[in-house]
Amino acid sequence: MRAANIIGETGTLNAQAKSAAGSAFERAKQRFFGHLLTSMKTPSLICSIERDLNAGHAAVIQIVSTGEALMERRLAEIPTQEWGDVQVDITPREYVLDYLAHSFPGQLYEPFTDSEGNLCSRPVYRDGRPVESREAVARRDRLIEKLASLSPVPGALDQIVQRFRTDVVAEVTGRFRRVIRKGGRLTVENRAASANLAETTAFMDDAKRVLVFSDAGGTGRSYHAELSARNCRLRVHYLLEPGWKADAVIQGLGRTNRTNQAQPPLFRPIATDVKAEKRFLSTIARRLDTLGAITRSAPDRRAGLVPVGRQPRKPIWPRCAAPALHALARGKVEGCSLERFEDATGPKLVDSNGSRDELPPITTILNRLLALSIELQNVLFAAFEQLLTARIEGAITSGTYDVGLETLRAESFVVTDRRTIYVHPATGAETRLLTITQRERNRRVSLDDALGRLSDHRAVPLINERSGRSAVQIPAPSFMLDDGEIERRVRLIRPMEQHSVPLKTMAESHWVELQLRRVRVMGAYRIELSGFNDTMRDRLRAYGLFGEIISWKLRMFVPTDASGAEILTRLLDHYPIEHIVEREAA
C-alpha cells in the first residue's frame, strides 16, 4: 500500500482504498488459516482411522468445507480432454494466491492536497484504464512465485479420499466432481445427483467403513449403528471441522447417535495445539453453550462436550478484552512489546494522548492473531488466559459466578423456613422459598498435613513474629484489578483457617520465613540466618546477631564465640524451629 501511495509518510492517504485492501486480506487470511489448520490435523486423523479400521470399527468424519469452489476454478483452466491425468493440487494456499492475483493493492495512486489542505491520494488512470504501480506489482509477483514454489498441503477431504480410496470411503457432500487417484494418476470423476444416497447405503450395508459428510450432503440422513442395518459397528465420530454454526454441529453429531441403535458412537473432536485455533473453537463452544443442547438438556446434566461448572452468568471473554489491550499498551505483557504487537496485527492501541478510548473489539484481535508466529501466539494467549482466569476467580470471590448444576456435600441440611412467595391466580399453584441451613464439620490442618505441603517447592513455612502463630504459604490464583493490572496473591494455611492475601503485602506483614544454616565465609564456618526483612534487622541485633555486608547484601550471623549458644537459644525461643531440611549433596 505504501508503494501504491495508499499510505504515505504522514499516514493514510486514501482511507477507502486502505479499508478495501485490508478487508480483502483479512477475509482471505481467515479462510486460509481455517483450511490450513484442518489440513494439518488430517494426517493424525488418518492414522487414527487406520487404528479404528483394524479394531473393527467404522469411522465417520464431519467437515464443513469441501474445497469445491477452488477445484472448479482450477478445473476450468484445464481442457476437459486432459481431465484423465490432471496435474493440479487444490490446497489452502490457493486462497492466498487467488487473493494476490485479484485483490492485492497494485493500482497506482497519486498524492494531492484537498480543499481543506489535507494530503490525500487518488487512483491514476491512463486512457480510461487504471495504472499499476510497478513496485507493488513486483512485490505481488515475488510473493506469488514464492508461495507457488512451496510444497502443497492438500485439503482434508482430498487427503482422506485419496488415502483410503473410493471403495472404502463413502462421501456424502455437495460435490458434483472430485479428483481421485486411479492407477497412480489423478483423474476427475463426476458424481451423479443420487451419489449421496448410494454412498450412505454402502456405508450402512458395511460395504464401506469410512464415511465423510458435510452440511450440504448430510441433510436428513442418519449414520448410526441401526439395529436393522448390516453395519452395526461402533461409530467413531470425528469432528474435524466444526465451522461457525452451533446448530449444524449438533445436528451433525446427532446423525450417528439415534434411537434403535446397537451402540452409541464415540465422539472425538480434533484440535491442534496452535493457540489461535481457539478463535474458531471458542466461537462454536460459546454457541453450543447458548443452545444448551448437550450441557443443559441431557438426562445427566453433568455430562457433555462443554464442561459444566464453568458457565459464567455473563460472557467473560469480551470483558477481558479491554484490560488485556490496556496491559499491552502499558508494556505489561512480557515477551511482546506494544510496537511488536501493532506491527504484527495492525490495530493501534495508543494515540498521541495515550491509550485509545475506543479499542478494537476482541473478535478483531483474535482474527489478527491467526497470522502471528506460534511463539508470539503463545505469549499473547498466555497473557490473555491469565486475565481470563483472574476474571473468573474474581467473579467466584464476589459471588457473581454461576457454576451451573453442582452437588453440595455437608454434615447436614435442615430446612429452617418455608414461605410462599407467589400463588398463580388461575391454578393456585404455589412458588415457595426455602431457607436451608448447611452444617459442615470443622476440619483442622494437622502438623503432618502442613509439613506434607512442603514437598511442593513453591510452599513456604512461615511464622508470625508478633503472635508466634505458624502458617504455610502456597500460591493462590491471581486477581485482576479494575485497571487491568494482575495482582499476584498467596494463600496462608492455618490450623483452622486459610485465606488469600496480595503477595506484595507479605513484605509489610509480620509473617517471616526463619532459616538457619551453616555456611563457609572467609574460610571459616558460621551459622547464618536468612529470610529476614528490614523490619527485623534491629531486633536481631538486639538478640546478639551481627551483620556484614557481603557483595552489597546484608547477611546476619550468630557469633561463634562463647556467647553464641546463648544468643542462638534466645533466637530459637522467639522463632521456634518449624522443620529441619537435609542439606542437598553437592
N, C-alpha and C positions, 0 to 999 in steps of 0.2 A: 504493500500500500504506500510505503514511502517512495518506492521507485516510480509509482504511477502518480505521485503527487496527491494522493487521497489524504495523507497526513504529511506534515512538514516539521520544520524545526520548532515552530511555535505551537504545534499541537494538531488537532483535527482541522483539515481544510474543507472537507466535504462530508458532513455527518451522515447524509443519506447513503452515500456510496460505502462508507465505512460500516454502517449498520448492516447493509445488504451483504457485504463480503463476510462480516463476522457471523451473521445468521446462517449463511450457506455453509460456512466452515463448521460451525457447531452442530448443524444437522448431520452433515457427513461424518463428523467425528463420533457422534452418538451412535449412529448406525454401525460405523466401522468397529468401534470397540465392543459393541454388543455382539456382533458376529464373530469378532476375533476371540473373545472370551469363550463363546460357545464352541468354536472350533478347537481352542486349546484344551477344553475338557474332553473332547471326543476320544482321543487315544486311550485315556484312562477308562472311559465308558466302554470302549470296545474290549479292553482286557477283562472288565467286569462281566460283560455279556458272555464272553467265551467261558468264563467260570460258571455262569448260570446255565449255559447250554450243557456243559459237561456234567453238571449236577442234576440234569433232567428237568430244569425249569424252563419257563417261557419269559422272554423279555419284551417289555412294552416301553417305548421311548416317546415322551411327549415333547413336541417342539412347537415353535410359533412360526418361524420364517423358513422358507424352503429355498430362497435364492432364485426363484423362478424368473423374476423381472430381470436380474442380471444375466441369467442364462439366455433368455430370449433376446436381449440386446446383443450378446456375443454371437449367438447363432445367426442373427440377422446379417452379420458381417461375413458369414461363411456361405458359399454356394451350397445348395441342398445336395448336389451330387457328391460333395465331399463330406457329408454327414456320416458316412460309414467309417471314417477314420479321422476324427477331429483332433486337432492339437490346440486345445483351449482349456484353461483352468478357471473355474468360477470360484473366486476366493474373496475374503473380506477386503483385500486391498483394492478390488475393483471399485469400491465406494470412493476411496481416496483418488484413484486415477480418474474416475468419472468426474469428481469434483474439480480436480486440477484442470481437466480438459475443458470443462464448461463453465465453471464458477470462479476460477482463480482470477483475482483482480488484475487483469492485464491491460485494460484500456487506459490510455494516457489522459491525464487531467492537467490543465494549465492554471497556475495561480492568478488571481486577480483580486482587486480591492473593491468591496461592495460600496453601496451608497452611504453606509454608516462607518466606513473606514476599516472594516474588518477584513483580514486576509482570508480569502476563500479559494476554492478551485472549482473548475467546471470541465466537463468532458470535451475533448478535442475531436472534431470531425473534419474530414477532407473529402470533397466531392460527395458529401452526404453519407460517408462511411466513417465509422469510428476508427481513430488512430490508436495503434497499440504501442505500449511502452516497450522499447527493445530490452531494457534491463529486466523488467517484470517478466516478459515472455521468456528470456533466457533463464531466469530463475525457475519458472514453471517447467520448462523443458528439462532442466537438470534434475528437478525433483521427479518428474515422470520417468526419466531414464534410470534414476537410482532405484525407485520403487519397482519398476518393471524388471529389474535385474535380481530382485530378492527372491528367495525360494518361496513357492506358493504355499499357502495354508488353506487346504480345501475346506469347503463348507461342511457342517456336521452331517447333513443328510447324505451328501455325496460320499463322504467317508464311510458311513455305515453301509450304504447300498453297495458300494464298490468293494468293501471288505468282505461282507458275508454273501454277496451275490443275490440276484433276484429270486433264486429258487429257495432261499432261506428267509429273506426279508419281505414282509408284506408292507407295502407303502400305501397309506391312506392319507393322501394330501390332495391339494387342488391343482397339482401339476398335470399338464397335458403332454408334456415331453420331459425326458430326462436323459442324462448322459450316463451310460453304463459301460462296464468293462466286459468285453466279449472277445475271447481269443487273443488277449494281450493288446487289444486296441480299444480305444474309447469311441463308442458309437452312439448316435442319437436314437432313442426309442420313443415312439409315440404311444400314448396311453389313451385307451378308449374311455368314453364317458362312464361306462359301467365298471371300470377297473377297480374302483374303491370297494364296490360290493364284492367283486370276485376275490380281492385281496383279503377282505375281512373274513369271508367264508373259508379261504385257505388257512387262515390263522386259527379260526375256531375248529376246523376239521383236523388240526395238527399237521397239516401239510407244510406249513411254515411256522417256525417257532420264534421269530422276531418280528415285531410289528412297530412301525413308526407312524405316528399320526400327528396332524396339525389341526388348528382350529377349522380351517377350510374343509378338510376331509373327514373330520371326526364327528360332525353334527349328527345327532340322533343314533349313533352306533354304540354298541356295547362290546367290550373285550374281556369280560370277567370269566372266571372258571365256571361257566354254567354247567349244571349237572347233566343236561341233555346233550352237551357238546362233547366231541371226541377229545378235545384239548381241555382237560381239567387240571393241567399242571399249575404249579404255583406261579402266579404272575409277579415278576419283579418289575415294578413300575418306576421308571427313571424320569424324573422331572429335570430334563436337560436345559430347557429354556422357558422360564416362567412367563416372560413377556410383561405386559403392563396391566392386564385385566384380571382382577382377582376372581370374578365370577367365572371367567373362562378356565382359570386354573382349577377351581373347584369342580367344574363340570368335567374337565379332563381327568382329574383324579378319580372322579366317580364312575368313569367308564369301565374301570377294572374292579370296582367294588359295588356289586349289586346283590339283590336278594337271589335266593335259589342258586347259590354258588357252592362249589365243593370246598373252597377255602378262600380266605380273604387275601388280598395282594400284599406284597411287601413294598412300601414306598421308599424311594431313595432319591431325595433332592440332591443335585450335584452343584458344587460351587468350587471356585478356585480360592487360593489364598491371596489374590490380588485385592487390596483393600477397597479400591474404587468400585469393585463389583457390588459392594453394599449399596451403591446408588440404585442398582436395579432391584436387589433383593429387599432393601428396606421399603421401597415403594409397594411392592407386591405384598410384603408382610403387613404393612400398615392397612392395606385394603382388605386383606384377609381378616385382620382384627376387626375392621369395621363391619364386615359381613357377619363375622362370628359363626361361620358355618361349621367350623371344627371345634374351636376352643370354647364356645358357649352353648352350642346346641347338641353336642354329643351326649349320649346317655351317661357316660362318665365324664363330667366336665373337667376333670383333671387331666384328660388325655387330649392330645392334639399336636399339630405340627409346630404351632407357635406356643412357647412355654407360658403356661398360666402362672400368674403370680408376679408378672412384670408388666402389668397393664396400667399405665398412668391414667388419671382421670382426664387430663388434657395432654395433647401431643407435646412431648418434651423436646424433640429434635429442633423444631423451629425456635423454641425459646433458648436453645443453646447457641443459635447462630450468631446473635449479636455479641455475647460475651466471647465466643471463640474468635470472631473477627477483630474485636477490640484488643484481645490478647495478642493477636498477630500484629496489629497496628502499633502496639506498645513494645514489640520485640520480646514478648514473654514466652514465645514458643521456641524452645531450644532446638537448634538444628535447621530452622527455617526463618530467615530474616524477612522483613517486610518487602524489601526490594526483590528478593528471590521469589517470594510468593506472587507479587504483582507481575513480574516478568514472565512467570510460568503460566499464570492463569488469566491475566488480563484485567479483571476488575480492580479499580483503585479504591483503597480503603481510607486514604487520607487526602486532604486538600491543603490549601495554604493556611487554613485555620486549625489544622489538626485532624482528628478523626472525623470522618463524614457522618452527618446525622442520618442520611438515607443510605444504609448499607445494602449491598446486593443480597437478594434472597438466598436462603440456604440451598434451594434447588439449583440455582445458577452455580454456586460454589461447588456443589457435588458433581455437577456435569463437567465443570472445568478440570476437576481432579483426575478425570479419566486419562488425560494426555500427559500426566506427570510421570516421572520415573518411579519405579517401585520403591526406591529408598525414600523419596520425598513423600510419596503417598503414605508410607508407614509412619513418618514423622507427624504429618498433619492429622491422620486419623487417630494416632495415639493421643495427641493433644485434645482432639475433639471428643474422643471417648472418655478422657479424664474429666472433661467438663460435663459430659452426659452423666457419668457416674456420680459426680458431685451434685448435680441437679436431682438425681433420683434419691440420693442419700438425704439431701435437704428436704425433699418432699416427704420422705419417710419420717424424718425427725419432726417436721411441722404437722404431721398428721393429714396431709393433703394427698397422700399416695394411696391409690386403690390397688390392693394386692389381689383382687379378684376373689374367687371362692377359696377359702382356706379352712383347714381343720384346726380347731383350738383344743388344747390339752391343759388340764389343770387338776388340782386335787378334787374340786367340786364346782358345780354351777348351781346356783339357787335363784329361782325367780322370786324377787322380793317385792315386785309391784306389777299390777296389771291395770291398764287404763284403756278405755275405749275412746279413740280419737276421731272416729268417723263412722257414721251409720248411713248406708245407702238408702235414700228415701223410697225407692220402689221395692227393693227386695229385702231390706232390713239387714243386709249383710254388714258385719262389723269389721273395722280395722282396729286392731289392738296394739298398743305399745307395751312391750315387756321390759322391765328393768331386771337385769341379771347380775348377780354378784359372783365374781370369779375368785376362787380361793386357790392360792398357789403356795406350795411349801418352800420355805427358805432353804436355799442350797448354798452352804458356805464353801469357800475355796480353801482346801486344806493346804498345809505346807508342801506336801508331796505334789499336789496338783500345780502349785505355783512354781516349784522348782522344775517340774516337768516341762513347763513352758519355756524354760531357759534353753532347751535343746534347739529352739529357733534362734538363729544368730541375731535376729532383729529384736529379741526380747531383752530388756534391761532391768536388773534388780535395783530398786530404789529404796531409800529411807528418808523420812521427813525429819530434818534436823531440829525442828521446833517441837513436834509432838512425839517423835520416836516411832511413828507408825511405818509399816513397810508396805510395799506395793511392787507389782511387776508391770513395767511399761511395754506395751505392744503397739504396733502400727494400727491406726484406725482410718476409715475412709475419709478422704479429703472433703472439704466443704467449699462451695463456691460462693463468694461474697457478691453483693449487689453490683459491684463494678466489674465483675468477671474475674477477679483475682482468685486464685486457688489457695485456700488456707490448709496447710498440712496439719493433721491432727494425730494425737496418740490417745490410747485408752489405758487408764490406770486400773488394774485389777487389784481389788482389796478383798479381805476375807469375806465380807458380807455385801459388797457393792462393787460396781465398776462404772466409770464414767469417762467421757471423752473430753479432751481439752486441746486448745491450739498448741502446736509444738513450740511456737515462739514464746509462749507464756511460761514454759517449763524453766527457762533460764532465770526468770524472775521469781520463781516459787522457792519453797524450802525443801523441795524434793532433790536429793543428790544421790549419785552413784558412788559408793565407797569401795575403793580398790587399793589394797596394799600388795606390793610385790618387791622382790629382791632384784636389784639392778646393779650393774657394774659401772661406776662413774669414776673417772680419773684413776683407773687401775685398782679401785677398792670397792667392796660390796657395800651397798646401802639398802635401807628399806624406804621405798618411795610411795607416797600417797598420790594417786591420780584421780581425776574425775571431780576435783573441787572447782568451785566457781569464785568469782571475785568477792562475793559477799562473805565467803568462808575464810578468806585469807587471814584477817586479823585474829579471828577466833582460833585458827590452827596455830598461829604463832603464840597465842596465849597458852595453849596446851603444851608448848615447848618445841614444836616443829620449827625447822629453819628452812629458808628458801634460798635458791640460787637461780640466777638467770643463765640458762644454757641454750645457745643457739636462739637467742631472743625469745625464749619461753621460760616462764616462771615454773620451777619444779620444787615440790615440798618433800623434805626428808625427815625421818626420825633420827635423832642423834645416835651415834654409835658408842658414846662413852657410857659411864655408869648410870647416867640419868635416863638412858634410852628405854630401859624396861619400864620405869615409872611413867614416862611420857606415853609409851605405847599402851600401857594399861589404862591411862586416863582417856586416850583416844578411843579405845575399844569399849569403854564404859558408855561413852556418849554415842558412838556409832557401832552398834553390835554387829558381829560377823553374820552375814546372811548365808553365804555358802563359800566353799573352797574349791578352786578350779586348779586342776593339774596343769603344770607348765608344759606347753607343747614342745615336742622334741625338735631340735634344730635341724 
